[in-house]
Amino acid sequence: MSNNNPKRPRGRPRSAPAQTEPNTIQALDRGLGLLRDLAQAGNATLTDLALRNNMPASTTHRVLSTLDKHGFVEFDESNQEWLIGIEAFRIGSAYLERTNLIEAARKTMRNLMEETGETANLGIADEGDVVFVSQIETHNPIRAFFRPGTRGLMHSSGIGKALLADMSKREVSRIISLKGLPQYTDNTLAEPESLFADLALTGSRGWSFDNEERYLGMRCVASNIYNNYGEAIAGISVSGPANRFSEQSVAEFGPRVKQAANEVTLAIGGKIPKANLGPDSGRTYY
């Protein structure tokens, strides 16, 4: 009796079937494409997903059903739409847990220090204070130095003012009420009106400037790092002696510091604001 279905030999076949690209698995490639599109859209119908991925509806449904089986997508019966599932969140969260802010910022901070010749700093907000958590010191003999854990008031700090510029006016007013606006130098913004004007300017250009507002003879330029919700969670800065922070140098440092902050934002999976027009402004994101 002839066998119309002979057993296939074990092991790797002599020649793999043709695929879209070398060394890729077509079904997996399709599944990841659907996941990416669904994550961007938030929710979508089977027809929409099939059209976006140039796939037959039947194939799209099989791939989605497989993803559904493993919890990566879900199907909403009420409106006949597909959604991202909890398993996709768990895997994304594992990446965020692996990506430590300080570790993610070190390389960028070192590059920033080498390019500007000034000390690079990383700071976060904590109950109305700015706390310095990391620093890459310049090779110059005269430098700014903040030991990790050093705290300062936000209104007289480059990183502090950058972070304040991303807060609502109500939140900034609450911090002023809590901490006050002590005047450390003649340049300190010790009046709410002058501080809010400076925050509006900071928000519009995307970086702040501490013009000897905490220590005479020391200047600083800073910009914000954002999380995956587009919220400012930290700031990166360069700081040093005022005689090395001329008007021209500050104009050059500002965009470079902003670029460095954006690099760290992307490294931790954050969202970079397209525009920041100061407190209470609306934003859209990349």
HELIX and SHEET records of a PDB file:
HELIX    1   1 GLN A   26  ALA A   41  1                                  16    
HELIX    2   2 LEU A   46  ARG A   52  1                                   7    
HELIX    3   3 ALA A   57  LYS A   69  1                                  13    
HELIX    4   4 ILE A   86  ARG A   98  1                                  13    
HELIX    5   5 LEU A  101  THR A  116  1                                  16    
HELIX    6   6 MET A  154  SER A  156  5                                   3    
HELIX    7   7 GLY A  158  LEU A  164  1                                   7    
HELIX    8   8 LYS A  169  LYS A  179  1                                  11    
HELIX    9   9 PRO A  192  ARG A  205  1                                  14    
HELIX   10  10 ALA A  242  ARG A  244  5                                   3    
HELIX   11  11 GLU A  247  ALA A  267  1                                  21    
SHEET    1   A 3 ASN A  43  ALA A  44  0                                        
SHEET    2   A 3 GLU A  81  ILE A  84 -1                                        
SHEET    3   A 3 VAL A  73  ASP A  76 -1                                        
SHEET    1   B 6 ARG A 151  LEU A 153  0                                        
SHEET    2   B 6 ASP A 129  ILE A 136 -1                                        
SHEET    3   B 6 THR A 119  ASP A 126 -1                                        
SHEET    4   B 6 ALA A 232  PRO A 241 -1                                        
SHEET    5   B 6 MET A 218  TYR A 226 -1                                        
SHEET    6   B 6 SER A 208  ASN A 211 -1                                        
END                                                                             
